[in-house]
Amino acid sequence: MLFHSPEFLLLLLLTLVLFWAMPRLRTPILAAANALFYAASGWEYLLLFLVVAAATYWLSQRVVGPRGRVYLWIGVILNLANLGLFKYTGFMARNLERLLGLGIDPAAWQWVLPVGISFYTFQMIAYLVDVFRGQIPPARRPLDFWVFISFFGQLIAGPIMRGAQFLPQIREMGRLHPEWQRVKYGLFLFTLGMGKKILLADRIGPRADAFFASWQNLNGVEAWVAGWLFAFQIYFDFSAYSEMALGIGHLFGFDLAVNFRTPYLAGNPAEFWRRWHITLSQWIRDYIYIPLGGSRRGEVRTHGNMIIAMALSGLWHGAAWTFVAWGLFHGVLAAGHKLWIRHAVTPLSRRLQERQWPAWVVKNPILRWLSVFLMFQATTVGWIFFRAGSLTVAVTLVRRMLDPGTWLLTPVVMRYLPVLGILAALHLAEFWLRHREADWYRAWRRWVPTPLRAAVYTAIATLLLIMTETEQVSFIYFRF
Amino acid sequence: MRTVGYMLFYFVILQVALQYGLPGEWVYHYRLDYEVAKHDMAAYLHRAIDAIAEDLHQTKPEEYVILLGDSVAYSGPGGPDQSIGYYLEQWSRQQGRPLRVYNLAQPAMQAGDIYTVLLMLEEHGVPLDRVVVSLIYAGFVAREPDPPVVFWLQDELQRLDPQSWKALQGHLGAASTPAAAQGAASWQARFREQVLGSLPLWRYRHVLRARVERLLGLAAGGEVQDTRPWYEKEGIRELVRQPLYQRVVDPRPFDMTPANPHVAMLERILARTRGAEVLFFLSPLNQELMAEGVEHPGYRANLRRIDAWFAAKSVAYLNLESTLPDDRFADHVHLTPAGYQELAVQLGEHLLTRGGGARALP
């Protein structure tokens, strides 16, 4: 059930009415709505989810007791086995068959992936680990845990919520009172996300698909255009879902974690991961990178840990070597950037400061924008691996992108460059508007009369309704 | 809350405006826009038939025909003002016998869809006795099992003629059903059709969307495609060698009995329009581009089988398979605007001079 489908809007509306009308029954109402929402993808998947969630809840009660570490490992293995079974069996069968030729039919091992499994698995593992570490107490009531793990606002594609953030809100939701300001902000975020999805992502998608479908015929610049289009498609698509999730959270009085902060304005890899899919980056940091040793065991191990963590992050996205390559690419990029800063930039800026060069030379805005530009191109190269159908396709395209001999400004490129310019401008505008959204809202309310504001809202709602695809296009991250 | 009140007010105004003020030509303009209709073929056909019934009632044309068929009768790749219906109306006006043409043809429509449209016309009270049906040779080719003999309107056929639908189950069950024709039985489909469908904004959203996209230059395809003659298009000779395109000259002997679902549906069409003035025509084929196929004895024998079948039925029938010069084709079967103009004249001459299809309103 997609957020921009009429059926979802109906479910949301009914749940909201019941939720606010019956404060004492909020937990069961949300629990039932979550189950209904998930059941739309298949009752058998709901059953599986319920079983895994019940087992995780039971284990979490024992993680704090004697032999807690054993229960923790059982819980982690159970969740990973569930994910592995559905997501990676086909991948492993394919590779085993390729390597050993055992006569396995990989297609027979390719299972249908239950929606949101990657997200709820990570959320449950984080919960178990946090309980084990004593950072949070285990959920007291099974229904609280079910609402925490299955809240339909973020179940399918995040943000990945932590127990410390979300469980206290669920425990206290019986005392919530509707706040009109918050409802309005929730509607704003939901509409913003819907606009990004319907008016941008779903329109860019077919064009990006067409480029990748004819990858054999693309010259270097066309391959860049394909990468740029996909970069914007995936951003508008995924951030749309996250913003709609945040908006839904506000409608119920919840604060969900922010997942995106205009990521293509990052000037380096570390900053990119503080702006892109933030809750996953934090998850990888807290539950993979730091347990591996983080930055505490020397420079070589630090970079090695980074690359391993990012490769696993890639594998989490999809059971294909292209995703692993994407993760490795970002790991190497992050490690390379750290080395560059440590061995080149820091000594140089120290020398400049010693020679009393003016501060603007050291912290030059032109350099900042140059680094943003370069980081975006590096990210785009990464997206080629993410989007391409195979490593062969990805390597071919990247080689063409990096070979100036294949750079040709064809009519197709000339047609798409202004479009890409508009998309980049929209990204900048988003940063500028969101950065000062409170000021803009005050000015909007002050200077625009109510009838006109209502006319604009009606026009936006009408536009979104008529532009929604009938055969709705799923969010890209629903695949993961 | 005042804002919400205003929004509700505007929303109601918008529904009323769409219900009573939406220009008819946005829904139907010489044909039903495929880019709009493909999202929900049955719903848009119902709307178009409503518009036709209204037009018949209001303008009371002296003579009119209803044109049914596939992409050739629809007149792709040209636009609505380059379609058979448009040219036929223009030509008939010049002859001093204006003929109103209602074109309900849609790309990929099969004989079963045509039959179902006839049932829908009956349901809306539009007289059935003035009909022109376009057929293509490929329609008679054995289905293995695709394409299904009812491509777009399976749910409508089930609703309007359950017996025919049941009789076709063996074939339809094996053939692949297009996504756009699936799922009417689901609660989502019922919710959308019965609840949301009562809102004009929802009902006409695809019409409005096509308008907005064309206004903003966002339409990926658009209503007018590449209308250049076939010989100006690169790679078309290689393209038509593919099995999909070779169906139009398949030389295997046709089964002209009701065991062929296409023939079975044609018989139902004849039964439904018994006593009416109905004209069938076999669409032209690009003789030069498909030269290898059209010279095959099996193909020629099949053409004779079709002719003989119609002759035995005593129904008005035109075999236009080789009546157009090859430079009038945009590909192997579709025509350039000049080609459709010429085809319209051929049909018009038959309709106005020899009867069949055109008749004055009682």
Interface residues (C-beta under 8 A of the other chain):
Chain A: S5 P6 E7 L10 R203 P206 T450 P451 R453 A454 A455 Y457 T458 A461 T462 L463 L465 I466 M467 T468 T470 E471
Chain B: R2 T3 V4 G5 Y6 M7 F9 Y10 F11 L14 H39 D40 A179 A180 Q188 F191 R192 L196 L201 W202 R205 H206 L208 R209 V212 L218 A220
